[in-house]
Amino acid sequence: AVVLTVMPFVSVETKAKAVAALKGFNSDDVKKVEPKAWDLSSTEQEADWGSSFDNEGWSFAPANTAITGFRRSHDNNLFNLEAAKYRSTQFDEEECQEVNLSPALDHSDSWALCPDGYFFHGLKRGPHSCNHLGCIEWGKCCRPKGAGRWGQCLRADWSTSFDTTGSSTCPFPKALVGLYRSGTSSINGIELAYCCELGVPTSTDTSYYLSTTEHVADWGSSFDNSGWSSEDGFITGFHRSGGTNLFNLERAFYRKPHEGWTCKHADWSSSFDHAGWNLCPEGYYVKALERSGDEHLHNLEKADCCKPNSAPEKWGGCYEEDWRHSFDHEGDSRCKLPNTALVGIERDDVNNLSGIRLALCCQLPPASISTQDFSIR
């Protein structure tokens, strides 16, 4: 049976602790328990792409390695990507697949990602005359044979380092699994990197995961009136139509966890009356929203917040998703990174849907983190 408990929203201090963990993580603060993620080599090396990435075709790191970053020169053409940084996976066998990256890198505000558990090993670019990010057509993604899904992940800010000559890398012991492109199509449009540890062996992987299938729920009727709009999974985003009333929240996106869930009601009736954060209890994810009769933002009254039954009351890695632009007009707003779902919403002083500013998105927790510790990073 699903357990429901009414609780006040989690404190802003807890949320701040979650986000701060992304920016300055001290490994001594977390006690690992078995199974432990496989480790990359502590030695970072460089593969010279100065010639291969000047022309159409593939550029690779050596076999049985994972790319950890790049070195670029002073201009913003594709051929100014001069080298790939890499670390050895310390295994003799690997399994790989090729991923079409051009649909993501050809558009602004999008992530180009390897499949879960895989790490970038090479990139294929188009003709020399094509020099924007969309000309990076394919990625080769590999993992040690028998490895499971990614270990712990974080989002690395490359917005400054990738604007100028020099190197941008994932922090050890993580390797590159995703690149985020902003508005510009030249290589300085790479703003963020998604960096993960190698996964634990598949046979011992007991981490908590959301389904890779995203479902769409029609809220066109249920959210037009007072009451609850609920889904059979954890909410990852919303679609709004052209107006700014609450009934213009038309659809919810959600993913299902791989087991049943336990829930608590978070009372947002006071916190959503003014600018600030509205959050689930720590370790819980938004599954439903309750609204009252009027059409203002302060009529969002409660959230039903849930977690997998056996998961600890801890989030995995958390980050803020900027919804200020996407929620200001018709369109979709999502938690874009893998295995993340919505845990909180920040509003400003505008008392309609355009007042939604930020979403707090968190991963489900890895089982390799002791529940005695604050496990987000």
Secondary structure by P-SEA (a helix, b strand, c coil): cbbbbbbccccaaaaaaaaaaaccccccccccccccccccccbbbbbbccccccccbbbbccccccccccccccccccccccbbbbbbcccccbbbbbbbaaaaaacccccccccccbbbcccccccccccccccccbbbbbcccccccccbbbbbbccccccccbbbbccccbbbcccccccccccccccbbbbbccccccccccccccccbbbbbbccccccccbbbbccccccccccccccccccccccccccccccbbbbbbbcccccccbbbbbccccbbbccccccccccccccccccccccccccccccbbbbbbcccccccccccccccccccccbbbbccccccccccbbbbbccccccccccccccc
